[in-house]
Amino acid sequence: MGVSYKKLWMLIIEKDLKKSQVRQMANVSASTFSKMSKNEYVALDILVRLCIALDCELSDIVEIVR
């Protein structure tokens, strides 16, 4: 079982934002975004900060891959 952040990347595109803008808005490091681009696990507080910055729910940015 793993995770996919494909929904996050799609949401960023839909909102016409750049990854660097989102990183700044949510105070997330480049190395964390790099992990996410490889669908690696990141801490829940990071996902919550992204949700707050993007005004969305957790299910809008991450999904469980079985």
Secondary structure, 3 states (H helix, E strand, C coil): CEEECHHHHHHHHHCCCCHHHHHHHHCCCHHHHHHHHCCCCCCHHHHHHHHHHHCCCHHHCCEEEC
